[in-house]
Every structure is written in structure tokens, then in C-alpha cells.
Amino acid sequence: METDVLILAAAVFASEKTYRLRGTIVANDILSDVSELATRSYAVVNGGEHRGYIRKDGTFVVENLTLGDWLLEIDSADYAFPKIHVHIATKGDEGRASVAARYVQIGSEWSDDAPVLEYPLKIEAGAKYDFYTPRQGFSIVAMFSNPYMLMVGASLLLVFIMPKLQANMDPEALKELQNKS
């Protein structure tokens, strides 16, 4: 009995039709040459459920997608790409799939108000990541605004100025100060 249920479940999953999502990374002012993308760049669907490799010419194909809603992200270490909501549905009686893709902001609702992108998708880089920060040069002001340097300066000031203050005190106040300590 259990094996019949397992065979039936496997048949249902095996008969579910899958689709391909195609797209191209296109050059723009930020990404002038698509072949500059690192070899570790992928087209990722739903955070890694499905993945497609980006070829040297910028094309990618994500396989085995079923009908429904998907979130497409381009995973790149050097460039930021927009996130795209992809809705795959059947069109007509012949079972052909239609793809409606829209830009989406993470944390917002997926709505049908945004304009539909043309298919196969053409995606442009939005920004280039800049991990390099130039080293700051030497600055005497920055050195003396450091809290540790301020404490050292205050301590040295007390070491050199206190004896001079005590020398200028009247003798009665000096005796009174020595008796207290």
C-alpha cells in the first residue's frame, strides 16, 4: 500500500511540466563588457532553489521551473543587479507558457502595477561594488583627537604643571594640603 502511494506521488511529480527561464546580461555604462563578469556569477532563482550559469556572451538559462511566482537575482561579486519577479503561467489550451517579469524591491509586495519586461529578459547592471578604500594619510590633528592621546596629554600636563602650582601656593595652604593627604 505504501509503495503504491510512493509510486503515485513520484508519477505526479514526474508528470509536472517544467519550463526554462532565459535572459541576457547586457552592457551599459556601468558594465561595459559582459565578459568582465566573474566566473562565479550566477542567475539564481528563489535564493538558490534553481541556478543558471552566465556564459561569456551574457546569456543564461535557468532550468526546471514550474508554474508560479519566482524571484530572479543575478549573483555577482562585482556588480549589483535589480531583482526581478517572474510569473510563469500557461496561455491558451495548448499549454504554452507565458512569462511576465517585473522589477521588484525586496520587502515590498509583488504587484501587477509595474511594467512588464520583454522576454527573453535583458538585464543591466545597476551599480559596481567598490570594496577598496584608500588609506588615509598622516594627520597630526587626527592623532591628537584620539582619546588615548588626550589622556596622555592631560596626564603630562598635570605632571609638569602641578609642581609649579604648588611652588606658587602660600605656605599655610601648602601645609594644610599636606596634612589632608
Accessible surface in RSA format (square Angstrom, percent):
REM  Atomic radii and reference values for relative SASA: ProtOr
REM  Chains: A
REM  Algorithm: Lee & Richards
REM  Probe-radius: 1.40
REM  Slices: 20
REM RES _ NUM      All-atoms   Total-Side   Main-Chain    Non-polar    All polar
REM                ABS   REL    ABS   REL    ABS   REL    ABS   REL    ABS   REL
RES MET A   1   180.02  93.2 143.09  94.7  36.93  87.9 120.59 102.5  59.43  78.7
RES GLU A   2   142.14  81.6 137.56 104.1   4.58  10.9  52.28 101.1  89.86  73.4
RES THR A   3    89.29  63.5  88.42  89.6   0.87   2.1  70.52  94.7  18.77  28.4
RES ASP A   4    90.67  63.5  84.88  84.5   5.79  13.7  26.41  62.2  64.26  64.1
RES VAL A   5    87.14  57.3  85.62  77.5   1.52   3.7  86.66  75.3   0.48   1.3
RES LEU A   6   122.99  68.5 118.89  85.1   4.10  10.3 119.22  83.7   3.76  10.1
RES ILE A   7   118.53  67.5 115.59  86.1   2.94   7.1 117.83  84.9   0.70   1.9
RES LEU A   8   119.08  66.3 116.52  83.4   2.56   6.4 118.87  83.5   0.21   0.6
RES ALA A   9    39.47  36.3  33.35  51.5   6.12  13.9  39.10  55.1   0.37   1.0
RES ALA A  10    60.14  55.3  50.99  78.7   9.15  20.8  57.25  80.6   2.90   7.7
RES ALA A  11    53.67  49.4  42.74  66.0  10.93  24.9  50.02  70.4   3.66   9.7
RES VAL A  12    89.03  58.6  85.37  77.3   3.66   8.8  87.26  75.8   1.76   4.8
RES PHE A  13   149.36  74.7 135.65  84.0  13.71  35.7 135.93  82.4  13.42  38.4
RES ALA A  14    87.82  80.7  49.53  76.4  38.29  87.1  61.75  87.0  26.07  69.1
RES SER A  15    89.70  75.8  56.08  74.8  33.62  77.5  49.16 104.7  40.54  56.8
RES GLU A  16    90.67  52.1  74.23  56.2  16.44  39.1  31.81  61.5  58.86  48.1
RES LYS A  17   132.21  64.5 118.83  72.9  13.38  31.9  77.17  69.5  55.04  58.6
RES THR A  18    64.68  46.0  47.59  48.3  17.09  40.7  23.90  32.1  40.78  61.6
RES TYR A  19    27.95  13.0  22.59  12.9   5.36  13.9  23.74  17.8   4.21   5.2
RES ARG A  20   126.77  53.2 113.75  58.0  13.02  31.0  21.13  28.9 105.64  64.0
RES LEU A  21     0.26   0.1   0.26   0.2   0.01   0.0   0.26   0.2   0.00   0.0
RES ARG A  22   101.22  42.5 101.22  51.6   0.00   0.0  27.68  37.8  73.53  44.6
RES GLY A  23     3.46   4.3   0.00   N/A   3.46   4.3   0.46   1.3   3.00   6.7
RES THR A  24    34.64  24.6  34.64  35.1   0.00   0.0  19.41  26.1  15.23  23.0
RES ILE A  25     1.42   0.8   0.00   0.0   1.42   3.4   0.00   0.0   1.42   3.8
RES VAL A  26    40.04  26.3  36.73  33.2   3.31   8.0  40.04  34.8   0.00   0.0
RES ALA A  27    53.58  49.3  31.40  48.5  22.18  50.5  31.56  44.4  22.02  58.3
RES ASN A  28    39.05  26.9  19.13  18.5  19.92  48.0  27.36  65.8  11.69  11.3
RES ASP A  29   150.99 105.8 118.02 117.5  32.98  78.0  40.00  94.1 110.99 110.7
RES ILE A  30    67.54  38.4  49.06  36.5  18.47  44.5  54.45  39.2  13.08  35.5
RES LEU A  31     0.00   0.0   0.00   0.0   0.00   0.0   0.00   0.0   0.00   0.0
RES SER A  32    81.66  69.0  59.88  79.9  21.78  50.2  41.40  88.2  40.26  56.4
RES ASP A  33    69.93  49.0  68.24  67.9   1.69   4.0  19.62  46.2  50.32  50.2
RES VAL A  34    19.53  12.9  16.61  15.0   2.92   7.0  16.61  14.4   2.92   7.9
RES SER A  35    47.03  39.7  35.14  46.9  11.89  27.4  23.32  49.7  23.70  33.2
RES GLU A  36    90.19  51.8  65.48  49.5  24.71  58.8  37.47  72.5  52.72  43.0
RES LEU A  37    14.81   8.2   5.61   4.0   9.20  23.1   5.61   3.9   9.20  24.8
RES ALA A  38    24.72  22.7  10.86  16.8  13.86  31.5  20.58  29.0   4.14  11.0
RES THR A  39   120.29  85.6  91.22  92.5  29.08  69.3  75.48 101.4  44.82  67.7
RES ARG A  40   156.16  65.6 148.72  75.8   7.45  17.7  66.53  90.9  89.64  54.3
RES SER A  41     2.94   2.5   0.62   0.8   2.32   5.3   0.55   1.2   2.39   3.4
RES TYR A  42    44.90  21.0  44.90  25.5   0.00   0.0  11.04   8.3  33.86  41.7
RES ALA A  43     0.00   0.0   0.00   0.0   0.00   0.0   0.00   0.0   0.00   0.0
RES VAL A  44    11.70   7.7  11.70  10.6   0.00   0.0  11.70  10.2   0.00   0.0
RES VAL A  45     0.04   0.0   0.04   0.0   0.00   0.0   0.04   0.0   0.00   0.0
RES ASN A  46    51.63  35.6  32.14  31.1  19.49  46.9  13.72  33.0  37.91  36.6
RES GLY A  47    65.24  80.5   0.00   N/A  65.24  80.5  28.47  78.1  36.78  82.4
RES GLY A  48    34.58  42.6   0.00   N/A  34.58  42.6  10.36  28.4  24.22  54.2
RES GLU A  49   115.66  66.4  81.45  61.6  34.21  81.4  41.25  79.8  74.41  60.8
RES HIS A  50    43.64  23.9  38.19  26.5   5.45  13.9  27.66  28.5  15.98  18.6
RES ARG A  51   115.78  48.6  89.20  45.5  26.58  63.3  25.72  35.2  90.06  54.6
RES GLY A  52     2.78   3.4   0.00   N/A   2.78   3.4   2.78   7.6   0.00   0.0
RES TYR A  53   151.87  70.9 144.84  82.4   7.02  18.3 102.11  76.7  49.76  61.3
RES ILE A  54    27.09  15.4   2.91   2.2  24.18  58.3   2.91   2.1  24.18  65.6
RES ARG A  55   138.02  58.0 126.95  64.7  11.08  26.4  54.42  74.4  83.60  50.7
RES LYS A  56   141.67  69.1 129.50  79.5  12.18  29.0 103.47  93.1  38.20  40.7
RES ASP A  57    97.24  68.1  71.49  71.2  25.76  60.9  48.76 114.7  48.49  48.4
RES GLY A  58     0.00   0.0   0.00   N/A   0.00   0.0   0.00   0.0   0.00   0.0
RES THR A  59    38.47  27.4  38.47  39.0   0.00   0.0  36.68  49.3   1.79   2.7
RES PHE A  60     0.44   0.2   0.00   0.0   0.44   1.2   0.09   0.1   0.36   1.0
RES VAL A  61    26.74  17.6  17.19  15.6   9.55  23.0  17.19  14.9   9.55  25.9
RES VAL A  62     0.15   0.1   0.15   0.1   0.00   0.0   0.15   0.1   0.00   0.0
RES GLU A  63    77.80  44.7  73.51  55.6   4.29  10.2  40.50  78.3  37.31  30.5
RES ASN A  64    88.71  61.2  83.09  80.3   5.62  13.5  11.53  27.7  77.18  74.6
RES LEU A  65     0.00   0.0   0.00   0.0   0.00   0.0   0.00   0.0   0.00   0.0
RES THR A  66    33.99  24.2  33.99  34.5   0.00   0.0  19.53  26.2  14.46  21.9
RES LEU A  67    85.73  47.7  66.06  47.3  19.67  49.4  66.21  46.5  19.52  52.5
RES GLY A  68    25.39  31.3   0.00   N/A  25.39  31.3  24.75  67.9   0.64   1.4
RES ASP A  69    71.99  50.4  52.04  51.8  19.95  47.2   9.90  23.3  62.09  61.9
RES TRP A  70    22.66   9.1  22.66  11.0   0.00   0.0  22.66  12.1   0.00   0.0
RES LEU A  71    27.26  15.2  27.26  19.5   0.00   0.0  27.26  19.1   0.00   0.0
RES LEU A  72     1.00   0.6   0.67   0.5   0.33   0.8   0.67   0.5   0.33   0.9
RES GLU A  73    41.13  23.6  40.26  30.5   0.88   2.1   9.06  17.5  32.07  26.2
RES ILE A  74    14.46   8.2   0.74   0.5  13.72  33.1   0.74   0.5  13.72  37.2
RES ASP A  75    74.08  51.9  69.11  68.8   4.97  11.8  13.81  32.5  60.27  60.1
RES SER A  76    11.37   9.6   0.00   0.0  11.37  26.2   1.24   2.6  10.13  14.2
RES ALA A  77    46.73  43.0  30.65  47.3  16.07  36.6  41.59  58.6   5.14  13.6
RES ASP A  78    49.30  34.5  48.52  48.3   0.78   1.8   3.95   9.3  45.35  45.2
RES TYR A  79     9.37   4.4   7.89   4.5   1.47   3.8   1.62   1.2   7.75   9.6
RES ALA A  80    26.82  24.7  24.57  37.9   2.25   5.1  26.82  37.8   0.00   0.0
RES PHE A  81    16.51   8.3   0.00   0.0  16.51  42.9   1.84   1.1  14.66  42.0
RES PRO A  82    45.12  32.9  31.99  29.2  13.13  47.7  43.35  35.8   1.77  11.0
RES LYS A  83    65.70  32.1  63.67  39.1   2.03   4.8  23.78  21.4  41.92  44.7
RES ILE A  84     0.63   0.4   0.63   0.5   0.00   0.0   0.63   0.5   0.00   0.0
RES HIS A  85    10.51   5.7  10.44   7.3   0.07   0.2   9.36   9.6   1.15   1.3
RES VAL A  86     0.00   0.0   0.00   0.0   0.00   0.0   0.00   0.0   0.00   0.0
RES HIS A  87    68.21  37.3  67.98  47.3   0.22   0.6  49.88  51.4  18.32  21.3
RES ILE A  88     1.57   0.9   0.28   0.2   1.29   3.1   0.28   0.2   1.29   3.5
RES ALA A  89    31.60  29.1  29.54  45.6   2.07   4.7  31.60  44.5   0.00   0.0
RES THR A  90    68.36  48.6  45.91  46.5  22.45  53.5  15.97  21.4  52.39  79.2
RES LYS A  91   128.94  62.9 122.66  75.3   6.27  14.9  72.14  64.9  56.79  60.5
RES GLY A  92    62.52  77.1   0.00   N/A  62.52  77.1  36.13  99.1  26.39  59.1
RES ASP A  93   160.80 112.6 121.08 120.5  39.72  93.9  43.83 103.2 116.96 116.6
RES GLU A  94   136.75  78.5  95.69  72.4  41.07  97.8  45.57  88.2  91.18  74.4
RES GLY A  95    25.10  31.0   0.00   N/A  25.10  31.0  23.56  64.7   1.54   3.4
RES ARG A  96   155.13  65.1 148.88  75.9   6.26  14.9  40.59  55.5 114.54  69.4
RES ALA A  97    34.55  31.8  10.47  16.1  24.09  54.8  10.47  14.7  24.09  63.8
RES SER A  98    39.82  33.7  34.25  45.7   5.57  12.8  22.71  48.4  17.12  24.0
RES VAL A  99    32.45  21.4  10.84   9.8  21.61  52.1  11.24   9.8  21.20  57.5
RES ALA A 100    25.58  23.5  24.98  38.6   0.59   1.3  25.22  35.5   0.36   1.0
RES ALA A 101     1.00   0.9   0.91   1.4   0.08   0.2   0.91   1.3   0.08   0.2
RES ARG A 102    27.37  11.5  27.37  14.0   0.00   0.0   2.05   2.8  25.32  15.3
RES TYR A 103   103.65  48.4  91.76  52.2  11.88  30.9  70.61  53.1  33.04  40.7
RES VAL A 104    18.77  12.4   6.58   6.0  12.19  29.4  12.24  10.6   6.53  17.7
RES GLN A 105   140.31  78.5 136.53  99.8   3.78   9.0  47.38 100.8  92.93  70.5
RES ILE A 106   112.69  64.1  83.78  62.4  28.91  69.7  85.55  61.6  27.14  73.7
RES GLY A 107    85.46 105.4   0.00   N/A  85.46 105.4  42.72 117.2  42.74  95.7
RES SER A 108    60.68  51.3  41.32  55.1  19.36  44.6  43.95  93.6  16.73  23.4
RES GLU A 109   157.46  90.4 139.40 105.5  18.06  43.0  60.67 117.3  96.79  79.0
RES TRP A 110   104.61  42.0  72.63  35.2  31.98  75.1  64.02  34.1  40.59  65.8
RES SER A 111    54.32  45.9  42.49  56.7  11.83  27.3  30.54  65.0  23.78  33.3
RES ASP A 112   111.32  78.0  90.67  90.3  20.65  48.8  28.12  66.2  83.20  83.0
RES ASP A 113   134.64  94.3 101.77 101.3  32.88  77.7  35.94  84.6  98.71  98.4
RES ALA A 114    32.89  30.2  23.19  35.8   9.70  22.1  29.28  41.2   3.61   9.6
RES PRO A 115   111.22  81.1  99.12  90.4  12.10  44.0 109.98  90.8   1.23   7.7
RES VAL A 116    82.30  54.2  54.31  49.2  27.99  67.5  54.31  47.2  27.99  75.9
RES LEU A 117    39.24  21.9  32.44  23.2   6.79  17.1  35.34  24.8   3.90  10.5
RES GLU A 118   116.27  66.8 100.86  76.3  15.41  36.7  48.86  94.5  67.41  55.0
RES TYR A 119    84.52  39.5  54.93  31.3  29.59  77.0  51.16  38.4  33.35  41.1
RES PRO A 120    63.51  46.3  63.46  57.9   0.05   0.2  63.46  52.4   0.05   0.3
RES LEU A 121     0.47   0.3   0.44   0.3   0.03   0.1   0.44   0.3   0.03   0.1
RES LYS A 122   106.34  51.9  89.81  55.1  16.53  39.4  63.96  57.6  42.38  45.1
RES ILE A 123     0.47   0.3   0.47   0.4   0.00   0.0   0.47   0.3   0.00   0.0
RES GLU A 124    87.01  50.0  83.67  63.3   3.34   8.0  18.53  35.8  68.48  55.9
RES ALA A 125     3.76   3.5   0.00   0.0   3.76   8.6   0.00   0.0   3.76  10.0
RES GLY A 126    49.33  60.8   0.00   N/A  49.33  60.8  30.51  83.7  18.82  42.1
RES ALA A 127    46.96  43.2  44.36  68.5   2.60   5.9  46.96  66.1   0.00   0.0
RES LYS A 128   119.73  58.4  96.78  59.4  22.94  54.6  73.20  65.9  46.53  49.6
RES TYR A 129    98.91  46.2  87.59  49.8  11.32  29.5  57.59  43.3  41.32  50.9
RES ASP A 130   118.30  82.9  87.14  86.7  31.16  73.7  32.20  75.8  86.10  85.9
RES PHE A 131   161.89  81.0 130.01  80.5  31.87  82.9 135.35  82.1  26.54  75.9
RES TYR A 132   164.34  76.7 152.94  87.0  11.40  29.7 122.82  92.3  41.52  51.2
RES THR A 133   110.67  78.7  96.89  98.2  13.78  32.8  66.70  89.6  43.97  66.5
RES PRO A 134   100.18  73.0  87.42  79.7  12.77  46.4  87.42  72.2  12.77  79.3
RES ARG A 135   230.45  96.8 196.92 100.4  33.52  79.8  80.81 110.4 149.63  90.7
RES GLN A 136   165.58  92.6 143.83 105.1  21.75  51.8  51.89 110.5 113.69  86.2
RES GLY A 137    66.63  82.2   0.00   N/A  66.63  82.2  41.09 112.8  25.54  57.2
RES PHE A 138   167.27  83.7 124.42  77.1  42.85 111.5 131.48  79.7  35.79 102.4
RES SER A 139    49.71  42.0  39.20  52.3  10.51  24.2  28.84  61.4  20.87  29.2
RES ILE A 140    92.48  52.6  88.99  66.3   3.49   8.4  88.99  64.1   3.49   9.5
RES VAL A 141   114.84  75.6 109.20  98.9   5.64  13.6 113.67  98.8   1.17   3.2
RES ALA A 142    62.31  57.3  48.93  75.5  13.37  30.4  53.43  75.2   8.88  23.5
RES MET A 143    70.41  36.5  61.59  40.8   8.82  21.0  48.90  41.6  21.51  28.5
RES PHE A 144   104.66  52.4 101.36  62.8   3.30   8.6 101.83  61.7   2.84   8.1
RES SER A 145    71.42  60.3  50.79  67.8  20.63  47.5  40.12  85.4  31.29  43.8
RES ASN A 146    63.45  43.8  57.63  55.7   5.82  14.0  12.43  29.9  51.02  49.3
RES PRO A 147    92.73  67.6  90.99  82.9   1.74   6.3  92.18  76.1   0.55   3.4
RES TYR A 148   156.86  73.2 156.52  89.1   0.33   0.9 108.43  81.5  48.42  59.7
RES MET A 149    60.54  31.4  56.69  37.5   3.85   9.2  30.20  25.7  30.34  40.2
RES LEU A 150   109.93  61.2 102.31  73.2   7.62  19.1 104.75  73.6   5.18  13.9
RES MET A 151   115.69  59.9 110.83  73.3   4.86  11.6  74.70  63.5  40.99  54.3
RES VAL A 152    77.69  51.1  74.89  67.8   2.80   6.8  77.66  67.5   0.03   0.1
RES GLY A 153    36.90  45.5   0.00   N/A  36.90  45.5  31.36  86.1   5.54  12.4
RES ALA A 154    54.66  50.3  48.01  74.1   6.64  15.1  52.13  73.4   2.52   6.7
RES SER A 155    62.76  53.0  58.24  77.7   4.52  10.4  32.01  68.2  30.74  43.1
RES LEU A 156    94.61  52.7  94.42  67.6   0.19   0.5  94.61  66.4   0.00   0.0
RES LEU A 157   107.83  60.1 103.87  74.3   3.96   9.9 107.27  75.3   0.56   1.5
RES LEU A 158   109.84  61.2 108.20  77.4   1.63   4.1 108.56  76.2   1.27   3.4
RES VAL A 159    93.79  61.7  81.35  73.6  12.45  30.0  88.30  76.7   5.49  14.9
RES PHE A 160   138.93  69.5 133.52  82.7   5.40  14.1 134.90  81.8   4.02  11.5
RES ILE A 161    73.99  42.1  73.99  55.1   0.00   0.0  73.99  53.3   0.00   0.0
RES MET A 162    85.19  44.1  85.19  56.4   0.00   0.0  75.45  64.1   9.74  12.9
RES PRO A 163    77.85  56.7  69.96  63.8   7.90  28.7  72.63  60.0   5.23  32.5
RES LYS A 164   145.27  70.9 141.14  86.6   4.12   9.8  90.63  81.6  54.64  58.2
RES LEU A 165    98.36  54.8  96.14  68.8   2.22   5.6  96.18  67.5   2.18   5.9
RES GLN A 166    72.55  40.6  70.86  51.8   1.70   4.0   9.80  20.9  62.76  47.6
RES ALA A 167    84.81  78.0  46.59  71.9  38.21  86.9  58.95  83.0  25.85  68.5
RES ASN A 168   129.35  89.2  95.19  92.0  34.16  82.3  28.74  69.2 100.61  97.2
RES MET A 169    70.35  36.4  51.98  34.4  18.37  43.7  49.85  42.4  20.50  27.2
RES ASP A 170    81.80  57.3  71.03  70.7  10.77  25.5  38.30  90.1  43.50  43.4
RES PRO A 171    97.69  71.2  93.97  85.7   3.72  13.5  97.28  80.3   0.41   2.6
RES GLU A 172   140.14  80.5 134.09 101.4   6.05  14.4  51.69 100.0  88.45  72.2
RES ALA A 173    37.86  34.8  30.50  47.1   7.36  16.7  35.04  49.3   2.82   7.5
RES LEU A 174    51.71  28.8  51.71  37.0   0.00   0.0  51.71  36.3   0.00   0.0
RES LYS A 175   139.94  68.3 138.98  85.3   0.96   2.3  82.98  74.7  56.96  60.7
RES GLU A 176   108.68  62.4 104.66  79.2   4.02   9.6  32.65  63.1  76.03  62.1
RES LEU A 177    81.07  45.2  78.29  56.0   2.78   7.0  80.24  56.3   0.84   2.3
RES GLN A 178   116.51  65.2 100.61  73.5  15.90  37.9  34.84  74.2  81.67  61.9
RES ASN A 179   128.41  88.6  96.44  93.2  31.97  77.0  30.30  72.9  98.11  94.8
RES LYS A 180   164.97  80.5 126.02  77.3  38.94  92.7  82.87  74.6  82.09  87.4
RES SER A 181   128.02 108.2  64.12  85.6  63.90 147.2  65.35 139.2  62.67  87.8
END  Absolute sums over single chains surface
CHAIN  1 A    13503.2      11128.8       2374.4       8110.8       5392.4
END  Absolute sums over all chains
TOTAL         13503.2      11128.8       2374.4       8110.8       5392.4
